[in-house]
Amino acid sequence: GESVGLHLPTLSVQEGDNSIINCAYSNSASDYFIWYKQESGKGPQFIIDIRSNMDKRQGQRVTVLLNKTVKHLSLQIAATQPGDSAVYFCAENVGTAGNKLTFGGGTRVLVKP
Amino acid sequence: DAGVTQSPTHLIKTRGQQVTLRCSPISGHKSVSWYQQVLGQGPQFIFQYYEKEERGRGNFPDRFSARQFPNYSSELNVNALLLGDSALYLCASSFGLNTEAFFGQGTRLTVV
């Protein structure tokens, strides 16, 4: 079946630097994409989302970029902080299918002091 | 405001037993979805309920069932438990059928 995948399983970043997490998706019908952050022992926490009619969306310290041509999604975290250490998942959804999110395998971000 | 609440937080069951997990969505949310997260992997979709009707089902055996009550809370039932059912079971609520989904803390199920 079609799925969402990630390029890097682990990302180590120095505190204060910017982080970029990448994600590839294969379902061309997907029209809604979400980034979640999951800390140990907790459920996924919504970070930011983007719909397929947009290329870029910014939040507080985070930016999501969507390239539909190559089916690529990225999450940029500015000025990474120790509290950003977690596993990050991208998820995709086909609009007509309800909230049937397809998650990737996750990228662990480790922030070094 | 309370977020999505799930109970119990942890559970240990024996192979062959049955388990019921519970979820209360955010107030005002009408949709509840269930996901299974095996250690080291991303969550996998099991069910979505909206307005008390099943609106989506993932690739899980018939041992898995769910329902949604008039107050929009939901239960996930798993019969004839297998060791491979050990996972974190996550509930997500959303206002509509295809709107932002918020996850609970999950129920950690261990089957021994």
Interface residues (C-beta under 8 A of the other chain):
Chain A: G1 V4 Y32 I34 Y36 G41 K42 G43 P44 Q45 F46 D49 F89 A91 N93 G95 T96 A97 G98 N99 K100 L101 T102 F103 G104 G105 G106
Chain B: V4 S31 S33 Y35 Q41 G42 P43 Q44 F45 Q48 Y50 R55 G56 G58 N59 L90 A92 S94 L97 N98 T99 E100 A101 F102 F103 G104 Q105 G106
